[in-house]
Amino acid sequence: MRALFFLLLTSPAFADVIVTQGALGVAHYTNDGVSLGTLIAPGTGGLSNARGVAVSPAGDLYISDFANDNILKFSAAGVFQGILASGANVDVPLGLALGTGGDLFVASAGAVSNIARVDPNTGTVTNPSFTFGNALALGGPQYLTFGPGPAGSNLAVTDIAGHLFRFDAVTGASISSGTFDNPVGVAFDSAGDLFMAQRISNNVLKFPAGGGAPSIVIPMGAFSGQPADLAIGPDGLLYLAATNAIYRFDINGVLVDSFGTGGRYLAFTPSVPEPSTGLLLLAALVCFASLRGCYRSFNRSVLREPRRCGIAAAHCRWS
């Protein structure tokens, strides 16, 4: 019986998709890829060129304004709440990610070329250079992501100079670095495998969690345009933001579908359980059982419980 209830009630999580589109602002899609229009229009809060995006557990949005060197904060509805951070330590901000301690990490591609750690509530830069010890110079970081990965190596960063870095997510210490074919978006799956898009080769590599050489999981030709960001959705699919659409693949690289007009960076709203047919069936069974009990009760003694049937029927109405 418990197993039956588990199957009926268990359903996959879903979340809306938030996509930055540079000078066009920030777009909003349902989990099914249906456009909900522009969430944040250009000019809102001074937004000029939307790049990185991160979403807090409460649904607040953080957007990096590439042109104005600002990190802007918006409500889940796209209402401007203020400039969270600005200045030399977040110069030319690109990728954003919420990570260790719930703090906001900024890939700053300006003269400092750093990963800055920022308090997401006050905007205080608590550590202007979070990462350190890498053998290759960090040449304009642009995409970053936190994930499970092998112990101690769950922060991945790509830079404009063509490097992939892995850092300890707690200390910021370098784990490894390498040169690739213009690497861009990075994403960890729940098993710790790392996915990385390459813009010139127009493909996606997969680095196994246990170590070893990467393999091409999404080859050239599997999507149109050039890749930008990657993210694993609450549905377990790999989302790829390209120049002309958002593509969804399973973790083995099989194309599921595509939607939208593309973008630069993407994130997801807080996930919620998706209503399932099993849950609806359970509700119908409860209603049926109530009405059946009401019918039997009516046959036995309608005078003893004159209102029971009306109450049961009322509970089974759909609105």
Backbone bond lengths (Angstrom), bond angles and torsions (degrees), N, CA, C in turn:
res aa  C-N    CA-C-N  psi(-1)  N-CA   C-N-CA  omega(-1)  CA-C   N-CA-C  phi
1 M - - - 1.459 - - 1.526 111.18 -
2 R 1.335 117.33 -44.77 1.461 120.16 178.68 1.521 111.36 -60.69
3 A 1.340 115.43 -40.34 1.468 119.27 178.89 1.518 110.66 -62.39
4 L 1.356 116.60 -38.55 1.454 120.15 179.52 1.513 110.86 -64.09
5 F 1.320 116.82 -46.23 1.457 120.18 179.15 1.523 110.99 -62.76
6 F 1.338 117.82 -36.59 1.464 121.10 178.93 1.520 110.49 -62.79
7 L 1.337 115.98 -43.81 1.461 119.92 -179.43 1.524 110.83 -66.03
8 L 1.334 115.70 -35.90 1.453 118.96 -178.99 1.523 112.30 -70.96
9 L 1.311 115.70 -38.02 1.458 120.11 -173.23 1.523 113.46 -90.14
10 T 1.335 117.88 -25.21 1.455 120.00 -177.04 1.515 110.49 -72.47
11 S 1.325 117.14 131.45 1.458 121.78 177.70 1.515 108.60 -148.02
12 P 1.329 117.81 153.17 1.457 119.88 -178.48 1.522 111.98 -68.46
13 A 1.320 116.00 153.13 1.456 120.30 177.07 1.519 109.41 -82.14
14 F 1.311 115.71 153.78 1.444 119.26 175.98 1.527 108.89 -141.44
15 A 1.324 115.92 160.78 1.451 121.63 -179.75 1.509 108.66 -155.07
16 D 1.320 116.73 154.45 1.453 120.39 174.46 1.525 109.71 -73.92
17 V 1.314 115.46 159.59 1.459 121.97 -177.65 1.528 109.05 -109.54
18 I 1.316 116.40 128.00 1.466 123.05 177.28 1.522 108.08 -108.23
19 V 1.335 116.84 127.18 1.465 121.54 -175.23 1.528 109.61 -130.07
20 T 1.335 116.30 125.91 1.469 119.21 175.26 1.524 109.03 -86.02
21 Q 1.337 114.84 144.57 1.462 120.58 -175.43 1.524 112.42 -132.80
22 G 1.340 115.94 38.23 1.455 119.57 175.91 1.512 112.81 61.25
23 A 1.326 116.68 -125.79 1.458 121.85 -177.23 1.524 113.02 -70.34
24 L 1.338 118.02 -9.04 1.461 121.69 179.61 1.520 112.39 -89.12
25 G 1.326 117.68 -6.11 1.452 120.87 178.18 1.518 113.08 97.04
26 V 1.334 115.92 -143.55 1.470 122.03 -174.60 1.521 108.59 -127.64
27 A 1.341 116.12 125.00 1.465 121.91 -179.36 1.519 110.90 -97.47
28 H 1.326 115.39 162.15 1.463 122.51 -174.31 1.530 108.36 -137.31
29 Y 1.339 116.78 127.73 1.460 121.95 178.98 1.530 109.54 -129.62
30 T 1.328 115.93 153.30 1.453 120.20 171.70 1.523 108.82 -75.58
31 N 1.334 116.27 172.06 1.460 119.52 178.22 1.525 111.78 -65.75
32 D 1.324 116.99 -17.67 1.461 121.24 177.62 1.523 112.62 -91.21
33 G 1.342 115.94 3.55 1.459 119.39 178.35 1.515 114.91 85.24
34 V 1.331 117.72 11.77 1.459 121.03 178.36 1.530 109.13 -82.46
35 S 1.315 116.76 129.00 1.459 120.60 -177.42 1.520 110.97 -69.85
36 L 1.328 115.42 131.60 1.460 122.35 173.25 1.517 110.58 -104.94
37 G 1.336 115.53 13.18 1.452 120.74 176.66 1.518 113.18 86.57
38 T 1.303 114.97 -164.61 1.462 121.84 179.85 1.521 109.70 -83.84
39 L 1.325 116.51 120.35 1.460 120.50 179.16 1.521 110.98 -79.87
40 I 1.332 116.02 -42.34 1.470 121.03 179.27 1.519 107.55 -130.18
41 A 1.308 116.78 113.27 1.456 121.57 -178.33 1.525 110.70 -80.01
42 P 1.327 117.68 152.11 1.466 120.17 175.63 1.529 110.09 -56.05
43 G 1.311 116.22 139.94 1.457 121.03 -179.38 1.517 113.69 96.21
44 T 1.338 117.56 -20.75 1.460 119.96 178.78 1.525 109.91 -66.41
45 G 1.312 116.55 120.78 1.461 120.48 -177.14 1.524 112.86 65.05
46 G 1.343 116.31 19.55 1.457 120.66 -178.04 1.514 113.92 84.09
47 L 1.341 117.80 7.16 1.461 121.18 -177.68 1.526 110.68 -60.40
48 S 1.335 115.14 126.90 1.463 120.83 -178.53 1.519 112.45 -115.91
49 N 1.331 117.22 -42.91 1.465 120.73 -176.91 1.527 108.68 -145.35
50 A 1.321 116.17 95.70 1.465 122.11 -174.62 1.516 110.98 -75.92
51 R 1.325 116.45 124.90 1.468 121.46 177.10 1.536 109.85 -120.20
52 G 1.322 117.82 -103.21 1.456 120.05 -175.26 1.515 113.41 -62.19
53 V 1.345 115.57 151.73 1.458 120.92 178.00 1.524 109.01 -143.40
54 A 1.319 114.96 140.36 1.462 122.04 173.74 1.516 107.40 -139.85
55 V 1.326 116.18 147.51 1.461 121.46 -178.02 1.523 108.70 -122.25
56 S 1.332 116.16 128.34 1.466 120.88 -179.14 1.525 109.86 -76.75
57 P 1.342 117.37 164.02 1.470 119.88 176.76 1.526 112.75 -58.13
58 A 1.337 117.20 -25.22 1.467 120.92 178.55 1.518 112.15 -84.78
59 G 1.333 116.97 -6.82 1.459 120.72 178.67 1.511 115.10 100.07
60 D 1.343 118.57 -4.09 1.462 120.61 177.52 1.522 110.26 -66.13
61 L 1.328 116.09 147.25 1.456 121.64 -178.20 1.526 110.89 -109.00
62 Y 1.334 115.39 137.53 1.455 122.22 172.34 1.527 106.52 -113.91
63 I 1.324 116.01 126.92 1.462 122.15 -177.70 1.524 109.53 -125.04
64 S 1.335 116.67 130.57 1.464 119.20 175.31 1.522 108.65 -88.74
65 D 1.325 115.13 125.41 1.468 121.97 177.61 1.520 107.71 -95.69
66 F 1.293 115.41 97.06 1.462 123.73 -174.83 1.529 112.13 -56.10
67 A 1.315 116.94 -40.24 1.464 120.50 -173.43 1.522 112.99 -76.31
68 N 1.339 117.34 -30.77 1.463 120.77 -174.56 1.522 113.84 -107.82
69 D 1.344 117.28 3.77 1.468 121.35 178.25 1.525 112.58 58.47
70 N 1.331 115.89 40.54 1.465 120.96 -179.68 1.519 111.19 -124.52
71 I 1.329 115.58 151.52 1.461 122.50 166.48 1.522 105.69 -107.35
72 L 1.326 116.07 116.67 1.456 121.64 -176.37 1.522 110.33 -102.22
73 K 1.323 116.20 149.39 1.467 121.39 178.93 1.523 109.17 -118.58
74 F 1.338 115.36 133.45 1.458 122.14 179.66 1.524 109.23 -130.52
75 S 1.318 115.83 157.20 1.462 119.88 173.45 1.520 108.86 -76.31
76 A 1.334 116.11 173.06 1.457 120.45 179.05 1.522 111.57 -61.65
77 A 1.331 116.40 -24.90 1.465 120.80 179.30 1.520 112.59 -87.84
78 G 1.335 116.91 1.58 1.455 120.59 179.20 1.512 115.13 87.65
79 V 1.335 116.73 14.71 1.467 120.68 178.97 1.533 108.97 -83.22
80 F 1.316 116.49 129.93 1.461 121.72 -178.05 1.522 110.75 -66.40
81 Q 1.349 115.71 130.10 1.462 120.65 -179.97 1.514 113.41 -112.27
82 G 1.312 117.40 -11.45 1.457 119.99 176.56 1.515 112.99 138.45
83 I 1.321 115.07 169.89 1.463 121.81 173.98 1.523 107.41 -83.10
84 L 1.311 116.09 115.88 1.464 119.71 -178.11 1.515 111.27 -74.98
85 A 1.324 117.41 -47.06 1.470 121.18 -176.55 1.522 109.68 -150.94
86 S 1.322 115.24 152.01 1.458 122.08 175.73 1.528 107.53 -160.97
87 G 1.328 116.27 172.46 1.461 119.23 178.54 1.508 112.56 113.35
88 A 1.321 115.19 -174.59 1.465 121.95 -172.69 1.525 113.41 -61.60
89 N 1.325 117.30 -32.52 1.464 119.57 -175.92 1.528 113.63 -76.02
90 V 1.322 117.09 -14.82 1.469 121.19 174.81 1.528 108.87 -124.55
91 D 1.315 115.80 39.25 1.461 122.90 -179.21 1.533 109.90 -69.88
92 V 1.345 116.31 131.14 1.472 123.05 -177.08 1.535 109.62 51.09
93 P 1.330 117.91 64.02 1.465 120.54 -177.19 1.529 111.45 -73.76
94 L 1.312 115.41 135.72 1.465 121.01 177.29 1.529 109.05 -119.34
95 G 1.326 118.33 -102.24 1.458 120.43 -176.28 1.519 114.00 -67.50
96 L 1.332 115.21 148.54 1.461 122.96 176.16 1.530 108.68 -129.76
97 A 1.320 116.07 147.61 1.463 120.28 175.60 1.518 109.46 -155.65
98 L 1.312 116.58 137.60 1.461 121.78 171.71 1.520 107.27 -87.04
99 G 1.329 116.19 127.10 1.456 119.54 -174.06 1.503 113.47 -140.55
100 T 1.313 116.56 -131.79 1.453 124.02 -173.60 1.523 112.30 -48.88
101 G 1.331 115.55 126.43 1.458 120.58 178.05 1.513 113.87 69.72
102 G 1.344 117.64 11.41 1.454 120.82 -178.12 1.514 113.43 76.94
103 D 1.333 117.59 7.65 1.456 121.12 -179.77 1.526 111.00 -77.52
104 L 1.339 114.38 162.37 1.455 121.46 178.87 1.523 108.61 -97.08
105 F 1.328 116.60 129.51 1.461 121.81 179.27 1.521 108.90 -110.77
106 V 1.339 114.77 132.21 1.460 121.66 -172.72 1.518 110.15 -117.43
107 A 1.338 115.69 126.09 1.467 120.63 172.55 1.519 107.46 -84.87
108 S 1.320 115.62 103.16 1.462 122.24 -176.52 1.520 109.20 -99.35
109 A 1.331 116.15 112.01 1.469 121.21 -173.12 1.517 113.62 -95.40
110 G 1.320 117.46 11.47 1.453 120.56 -178.92 1.514 112.94 -79.22
111 A 1.320 115.83 -155.34 1.459 121.51 -175.32 1.528 112.44 -60.46
112 V 1.329 117.44 -33.89 1.466 120.91 -179.18 1.523 110.46 -73.18
113 S 1.343 117.65 -34.36 1.468 124.47 179.08 1.530 110.70 50.89
114 N 1.323 115.94 74.02 1.459 120.77 -171.07 1.514 112.04 -142.13
115 I 1.336 114.71 168.21 1.463 122.24 167.96 1.519 105.75 -106.82
116 A 1.318 116.34 109.52 1.462 121.05 -177.43 1.525 110.23 -95.43
117 R 1.322 115.29 140.40 1.470 121.29 176.57 1.520 108.30 -101.86
118 V 1.331 115.83 125.23 1.461 121.27 -171.43 1.518 110.30 -126.93
119 D 1.324 116.83 137.02 1.459 121.04 173.95 1.528 107.82 -69.03
120 P 1.337 119.27 122.07 1.462 120.81 -174.50 1.527 114.47 -72.25
121 N 1.311 116.96 -10.54 1.466 120.62 179.96 1.520 112.51 -98.56
122 T 1.340 115.77 -43.44 1.463 119.53 -176.56 1.524 113.41 -99.71
123 G 1.330 117.35 -21.14 1.460 120.47 -176.90 1.517 113.44 83.49
124 T 1.324 117.44 3.16 1.461 121.02 179.22 1.529 110.39 -67.93
125 V 1.326 116.71 130.44 1.461 121.15 175.96 1.519 107.18 -80.75
126 T 1.321 116.57 102.01 1.462 120.75 -175.29 1.523 112.47 -81.43
127 N 1.331 117.14 -22.37 1.464 121.83 176.07 1.527 108.29 -150.94
128 P 1.335 117.91 105.87 1.460 120.26 -176.29 1.523 114.01 -69.82
129 S 1.319 118.13 -22.94 1.468 121.99 179.56 1.521 108.37 -134.85
130 F 1.330 115.52 80.71 1.457 120.87 -174.46 1.523 111.87 -65.95
131 T 1.321 118.14 -40.58 1.460 121.42 -176.69 1.522 110.98 -90.48
132 F 1.353 115.26 152.54 1.466 119.42 -179.74 1.522 110.13 -161.54
133 G 1.337 115.61 164.38 1.459 121.66 173.16 1.508 115.76 84.35
134 N 1.338 118.78 3.06 1.459 120.52 -178.66 1.530 110.79 -74.95
135 A 1.339 115.28 137.04 1.463 120.92 -178.42 1.519 111.64 -69.75
136 L 1.325 117.06 -38.65 1.462 121.53 176.35 1.527 108.87 -90.19
137 A 1.323 115.69 141.86 1.458 119.47 -179.33 1.526 110.53 -69.38
138 L 1.326 115.58 141.14 1.453 121.50 177.16 1.522 107.62 -78.09
139 G 1.311 115.92 102.47 1.463 120.88 -172.72 1.507 114.21 -100.01
140 G 1.302 116.71 71.28 1.460 120.95 179.11 1.513 112.22 81.49
141 P 1.340 118.56 72.23 1.467 120.70 -179.90 1.525 111.18 -60.73
142 Q 1.330 115.37 140.99 1.465 117.62 -176.61 1.529 114.28 -131.65
143 Y 1.332 119.00 -33.86 1.462 121.61 177.70 1.525 108.37 -129.12
144 L 1.326 115.72 144.05 1.463 119.89 177.61 1.516 109.44 -152.23
145 T 1.335 114.90 153.79 1.456 119.83 179.52 1.514 110.54 -154.93
146 F 1.314 115.77 148.40 1.461 122.63 173.38 1.522 108.07 -104.62
147 G 1.329 115.34 147.34 1.448 119.08 178.10 1.506 110.40 -164.20
148 P 1.325 117.57 178.11 1.468 120.17 -178.92 1.513 111.94 -65.71
149 G 1.314 117.91 -62.31 1.460 122.07 177.36 1.507 113.57 53.96
150 P 1.325 117.22 -177.36 1.464 120.87 171.71 1.522 109.20 -61.64
151 A 1.290 117.33 151.94 1.469 121.37 -176.34 1.520 110.92 -52.39
152 G 1.321 115.44 125.76 1.459 120.75 175.13 1.503 115.88 81.99
153 S 1.333 118.97 6.78 1.467 118.09 -179.69 1.519 111.42 -132.62
154 N 1.319 115.94 42.38 1.455 118.70 -174.02 1.519 114.95 -103.64
155 L 1.318 118.00 35.71 1.453 122.83 166.44 1.521 106.93 -129.30
156 A 1.329 115.72 117.70 1.459 120.89 179.25 1.521 109.00 -114.02
157 V 1.331 116.02 139.44 1.466 122.53 -177.39 1.521 108.78 -137.26
158 T 1.334 116.61 136.90 1.466 120.60 169.43 1.518 108.62 -114.96
159 D 1.325 116.19 151.99 1.458 119.21 179.41 1.524 111.44 -126.24
160 I 1.325 115.74 168.12 1.460 122.28 -177.85 1.518 111.04 -66.36
161 A 1.321 117.43 -25.83 1.464 122.01 -179.26 1.525 113.17 -74.74
162 G 1.335 118.45 -5.23 1.451 121.16 175.29 1.510 115.73 99.04
163 H 1.329 117.76 25.63 1.465 121.28 -176.92 1.528 112.18 -113.29
164 L 1.317 114.57 151.77 1.461 122.72 168.29 1.516 107.80 -115.22
165 F 1.321 116.49 127.81 1.468 122.66 179.44 1.521 109.48 -118.55
166 R 1.332 114.24 148.69 1.464 120.46 168.72 1.529 107.60 -124.55
167 F 1.323 114.53 134.21 1.457 120.96 -179.23 1.525 109.90 -129.10
168 D 1.320 114.88 156.02 1.453 120.73 171.35 1.532 107.31 -68.50
169 A 1.317 115.84 125.38 1.458 119.88 -174.53 1.515 113.57 -70.46
170 V 1.325 117.61 -19.65 1.461 120.92 -178.81 1.519 111.46 -91.48
171 T 1.330 116.52 -46.24 1.466 120.38 -175.51 1.524 113.35 -97.89
172 G 1.325 117.16 -23.47 1.456 120.62 -175.68 1.515 114.13 85.74
173 A 1.329 117.66 1.78 1.462 121.50 -178.32 1.525 111.11 -69.43
174 S 1.326 115.78 144.13 1.455 121.24 -179.04 1.524 111.22 -67.33
175 I 1.336 115.50 139.30 1.460 122.31 175.05 1.525 109.68 -107.99
176 S 1.315 116.35 -48.02 1.460 120.66 -179.38 1.520 109.72 -162.09
177 S 1.318 115.80 165.36 1.461 121.53 175.41 1.519 108.77 -155.68
178 G 1.329 116.15 154.55 1.454 120.83 -179.75 1.515 110.65 -160.99
179 T 1.313 115.22 165.11 1.461 121.35 -179.09 1.518 109.69 -105.20
180 F 1.337 115.81 134.91 1.453 121.17 -178.38 1.525 110.19 -136.79
181 D 1.335 114.68 -172.86 1.462 122.02 -172.88 1.527 110.61 -90.66
182 N 1.325 115.41 80.00 1.465 122.08 -178.85 1.525 111.32 50.01
183 P 1.335 117.48 63.92 1.471 120.59 -178.73 1.522 111.61 -69.36
184 V 1.336 114.77 143.67 1.466 119.75 179.61 1.536 109.42 -127.46
185 G 1.320 118.64 -111.55 1.456 121.17 -173.45 1.520 114.43 -61.47
186 V 1.333 115.75 145.43 1.464 123.14 178.66 1.524 109.43 -133.50
187 A 1.339 115.55 147.76 1.462 120.48 179.56 1.521 109.88 -155.90
188 F 1.328 116.27 139.48 1.461 122.55 173.41 1.527 109.08 -98.57
189 D 1.345 116.70 140.98 1.451 118.58 169.13 1.530 109.07 -92.36
190 S 1.324 116.62 178.81 1.465 120.17 -175.00 1.522 112.95 -66.55
191 A 1.331 117.10 -20.65 1.469 120.99 178.96 1.516 112.27 -85.17
192 G 1.330 117.24 -7.46 1.457 120.58 -179.41 1.507 114.45 95.33
193 D 1.342 117.93 1.11 1.463 119.98 175.05 1.529 108.58 -70.43
194 L 1.329 115.81 141.82 1.460 121.06 -179.25 1.525 109.66 -106.56
195 F 1.320 115.83 130.65 1.461 122.37 175.73 1.525 108.50 -107.92
196 M 1.335 116.77 138.31 1.459 121.27 -179.54 1.524 109.65 -140.40
197 A 1.322 116.49 128.82 1.466 121.42 178.20 1.521 109.75 -88.23
198 Q 1.324 115.80 146.03 1.461 122.20 176.24 1.529 108.26 -120.17
199 R 1.311 115.66 123.48 1.467 119.95 -171.03 1.522 113.18 -75.04
200 I 1.326 118.57 -39.52 1.463 119.29 -177.86 1.528 110.85 -74.61
201 S 1.315 116.75 -42.72 1.468 121.03 178.95 1.521 112.59 -77.10
202 N 1.333 116.89 -12.68 1.466 121.39 -178.57 1.529 112.04 51.62
203 N 1.318 115.63 51.24 1.456 119.90 177.86 1.522 110.11 -144.21
204 V 1.329 115.63 179.07 1.462 121.33 177.99 1.522 108.28 -129.93
205 L 1.325 115.91 128.54 1.458 121.68 177.75 1.519 110.25 -97.41
206 K 1.341 114.68 152.87 1.465 120.83 176.12 1.521 108.60 -123.29
207 F 1.337 116.05 123.34 1.456 123.17 177.68 1.527 107.76 -102.28
208 P 1.326 118.42 118.09 1.469 119.58 -177.98 1.517 112.08 -65.29
209 A 1.327 115.87 144.44 1.463 121.35 -178.00 1.519 112.25 -59.04
210 G 1.311 117.07 -33.60 1.457 120.02 -177.85 1.509 114.73 -81.92
211 G 1.330 117.24 3.64 1.453 120.43 -178.18 1.518 111.43 98.21
212 G 1.304 115.93 173.38 1.458 120.39 -179.46 1.514 111.88 109.29
213 A 1.326 115.25 174.58 1.457 121.47 -176.15 1.529 110.93 -70.88
214 P 1.328 116.80 148.03 1.465 119.56 177.51 1.525 110.87 -76.00
215 S 1.316 115.35 160.66 1.452 121.61 174.94 1.524 108.72 -128.28
216 I 1.333 116.56 156.50 1.463 120.59 177.78 1.524 107.97 -80.76
217 V 1.319 116.94 114.25 1.460 120.83 -179.01 1.524 110.87 -96.93
218 I 1.340 117.28 -30.03 1.470 121.75 174.51 1.525 107.13 -126.72
219 P 1.319 118.02 108.83 1.459 120.79 -174.25 1.524 113.39 -81.59
220 M 1.318 115.36 166.73 1.459 120.86 172.71 1.530 108.83 -57.29
221 G 1.318 115.99 137.44 1.455 120.87 -179.60 1.509 113.97 97.55
222 A 1.338 117.53 -11.68 1.461 120.31 179.77 1.524 111.84 -77.47
223 F 1.325 116.71 -14.06 1.463 122.12 177.83 1.527 107.78 -149.45
224 S 1.310 116.00 162.60 1.461 121.19 179.67 1.520 110.29 -98.61
225 G 1.322 115.98 155.63 1.454 120.54 179.13 1.518 111.51 78.11
226 Q 1.328 115.27 -171.40 1.460 120.94 179.39 1.524 110.39 -102.26
227 P 1.341 117.39 143.79 1.465 119.72 -179.00 1.518 111.67 -75.99
228 A 1.312 114.99 155.07 1.469 121.02 173.97 1.529 107.50 -129.95
229 D 1.307 117.72 -97.34 1.458 120.53 -174.45 1.525 111.97 -89.81
230 L 1.340 115.11 158.64 1.457 124.05 172.44 1.516 108.73 -128.25
231 A 1.332 116.61 150.18 1.463 120.97 174.30 1.519 109.16 -160.50
232 I 1.323 116.29 143.83 1.457 121.76 172.62 1.523 107.51 -90.89
233 G 1.336 116.62 122.50 1.451 120.89 -178.48 1.514 112.82 -81.65
234 P 1.321 117.74 167.21 1.462 121.53 175.67 1.524 112.58 -58.92
235 D 1.346 116.39 -21.16 1.455 120.84 177.77 1.525 112.74 -83.29
236 G 1.348 116.72 0.98 1.455 121.03 178.45 1.511 114.53 83.46
237 L 1.332 118.10 0.88 1.459 121.74 179.52 1.521 110.48 -88.39
238 L 1.328 115.40 155.79 1.456 122.12 177.70 1.522 108.64 -94.01
239 Y 1.322 116.79 117.05 1.464 122.68 179.83 1.528 108.79 -95.37
240 L 1.322 116.31 133.37 1.452 122.09 178.60 1.526 108.74 -123.71
241 A 1.323 115.87 117.84 1.461 120.76 175.28 1.522 108.21 -88.35
242 A 1.327 116.12 117.16 1.459 121.23 178.35 1.524 108.78 -114.76
243 T 1.319 116.26 -179.15 1.455 119.91 -175.48 1.527 113.44 -70.01
244 N 1.332 117.77 -19.90 1.460 118.57 -176.01 1.525 114.90 -122.84
245 A 1.330 118.89 -8.68 1.465 121.29 -178.29 1.520 110.33 -168.18
246 I 1.320 115.49 168.42 1.459 122.27 170.21 1.522 106.64 -103.22
247 Y 1.332 116.73 125.10 1.458 121.70 -178.32 1.526 109.61 -108.60
248 R 1.345 115.01 145.90 1.454 120.26 175.36 1.528 109.26 -120.23
249 F 1.331 114.82 128.54 1.452 122.34 177.51 1.526 108.92 -124.19
250 D 1.337 116.23 155.88 1.454 117.02 167.36 1.533 107.59 -79.58
251 I 1.323 117.77 172.38 1.467 119.29 -172.94 1.524 112.84 -70.75
252 N 1.335 116.33 -6.37 1.465 120.05 175.27 1.522 111.94 -95.32
253 G 1.342 115.87 2.67 1.454 119.79 176.47 1.508 115.28 90.46
254 V 1.324 118.31 10.83 1.466 121.32 178.94 1.532 108.91 -85.62
255 L 1.329 116.65 126.23 1.459 121.40 -178.37 1.523 110.79 -66.57
256 V 1.327 116.24 130.84 1.459 122.15 177.33 1.519 110.26 -98.03
257 D 1.336 116.60 -53.28 1.461 121.39 177.41 1.523 109.41 -170.10
258 S 1.326 116.24 -177.43 1.464 121.93 175.72 1.518 108.14 -146.52
259 F 1.322 116.00 157.99 1.459 120.11 -179.60 1.523 109.53 -159.62
260 G 1.316 115.95 167.32 1.457 121.50 173.37 1.510 114.82 74.11
261 T 1.326 114.25 -169.91 1.467 121.78 -176.37 1.520 112.92 -113.74
262 G 1.320 117.22 15.77 1.454 120.36 177.23 1.516 112.96 88.55
263 G 1.332 115.64 -179.02 1.450 119.94 -179.32 1.511 111.72 176.32
264 R 1.317 115.59 -174.23 1.458 121.85 -176.09 1.530 112.75 -105.35
265 Y 1.323 117.25 -47.92 1.461 122.25 179.97 1.523 107.86 -134.18
266 L 1.337 116.08 153.81 1.465 118.45 179.75 1.520 111.18 -141.92
267 A 1.324 114.42 157.89 1.471 122.52 178.55 1.516 107.52 -154.52
268 F 1.333 115.30 174.02 1.463 120.52 -177.18 1.524 109.90 -124.11
269 T 1.332 115.02 146.41 1.449 119.69 173.02 1.534 108.42 -71.59
270 P 1.330 119.10 164.58 1.471 120.01 177.64 1.519 110.60 -54.42
271 S 1.327 116.83 133.68 1.459 121.32 -174.50 1.524 111.54 -80.76
272 V 1.322 114.98 150.31 1.457 122.67 176.57 1.523 107.57 -134.53
273 P 1.346 118.14 156.43 1.469 119.57 178.22 1.519 110.78 -64.22
274 E 1.305 116.78 139.57 1.453 121.34 178.38 1.518 109.47 -84.71
275 P 1.348 117.38 132.01 1.464 118.91 178.50 1.526 110.34 -57.81
276 S 1.308 116.82 130.31 1.455 120.22 -175.80 1.517 111.22 -110.91
277 T 1.331 115.91 157.73 1.459 120.07 175.59 1.516 109.93 -63.83
278 G 1.338 116.62 -30.13 1.450 119.93 177.91 1.510 112.06 -62.88
279 L 1.339 115.80 -40.62 1.461 119.96 179.80 1.522 110.31 -67.71
280 L 1.340 116.81 -40.93 1.456 120.00 177.85 1.527 110.79 -64.14
281 L 1.326 116.52 -38.74 1.463 120.56 177.82 1.521 110.90 -63.03
282 L 1.331 115.86 -41.54 1.461 119.22 179.16 1.521 110.68 -61.58
283 A 1.349 116.43 -42.26 1.461 120.14 178.66 1.524 110.70 -61.91
284 A 1.345 116.04 -41.05 1.462 119.76 179.13 1.526 111.22 -64.03
285 L 1.349 116.98 -39.42 1.464 120.59 179.37 1.519 111.40 -64.68
286 V 1.340 115.57 -39.65 1.466 119.51 178.24 1.513 110.27 -62.18
287 C 1.339 116.29 -43.78 1.458 119.92 179.72 1.529 111.20 -63.95
288 F 1.342 114.86 -42.34 1.465 119.76 179.94 1.537 110.44 -61.55
289 A 1.349 114.87 -44.20 1.465 118.79 -179.75 1.523 111.00 -62.60
290 S 1.336 116.95 -38.04 1.463 120.70 179.79 1.520 110.61 -65.53
291 L 1.335 116.03 -44.31 1.455 119.43 -178.92 1.523 111.52 -68.45
292 R 1.340 116.02 -35.77 1.465 119.28 179.27 1.528 110.50 -65.59
293 G 1.365 114.46 -43.44 1.456 118.22 177.20 1.518 111.84 -63.40
294 C 1.330 115.14 -35.11 1.456 120.49 178.10 1.529 111.08 -64.41
295 Y 1.341 114.89 -42.43 1.474 120.07 -179.97 1.525 111.20 -61.72
296 R 1.362 115.28 -45.13 1.462 119.12 179.40 1.521 110.61 -64.15
297 S 1.311 115.60 -41.29 1.456 119.85 -179.51 1.522 110.59 -63.42
298 F 1.346 114.30 -38.35 1.462 118.88 -179.69 1.530 110.48 -64.03
299 N 1.322 115.87 -40.69 1.459 119.84 -179.67 1.526 111.57 -65.90
300 R 1.351 115.12 -35.33 1.462 118.63 -177.89 1.514 112.50 -77.07
301 S 1.330 114.82 -46.09 1.460 116.50 -175.20 1.508 110.13 -161.77
302 V 1.312 117.63 86.37 1.453 120.48 -179.91 1.521 110.84 -69.94
303 L 1.341 115.23 -25.22 1.457 117.31 -179.91 1.517 112.24 -77.12
304 R 1.320 117.35 -28.40 1.459 120.46 -177.37 1.532 111.57 -73.25
305 E 1.340 118.03 -36.57 1.464 121.63 -179.72 1.528 109.61 -130.70
306 P 1.306 118.54 70.50 1.458 121.01 -172.96 1.520 114.36 -67.44
307 R 1.333 118.60 -23.50 1.472 119.85 -174.73 1.511 113.16 -103.47
308 R 1.335 118.06 -4.81 1.459 119.59 -172.43 1.525 112.03 -61.06
309 C 1.343 117.14 -41.37 1.463 119.77 -178.10 1.515 111.62 -66.08
310 G 1.311 116.40 -38.66 1.468 118.41 178.90 1.493 112.18 -63.93
311 I 1.338 117.13 -38.65 1.468 120.67 178.70 1.516 110.99 -67.05
312 A 1.330 116.98 -44.68 1.451 120.75 -179.40 1.518 111.01 -61.94
313 A 1.341 116.74 -43.42 1.451 119.85 -178.94 1.517 111.05 -65.22
314 A 1.330 116.24 -38.62 1.465 119.74 179.55 1.505 112.02 -61.40
315 H 1.355 115.98 -36.62 1.457 119.95 -179.38 1.531 111.53 -70.10
316 C 1.307 118.26 -17.78 1.453 120.91 -176.33 1.521 112.83 -98.88
317 R 1.311 117.64 3.74 1.457 120.34 178.33 1.539 110.14 -71.39
318 W 1.310 115.02 143.34 1.480 120.71 176.91 1.524 108.21 -103.96
319 S 1.297 116.64 137.22 1.467 120.41 178.62 1.512 109.35 -116.15
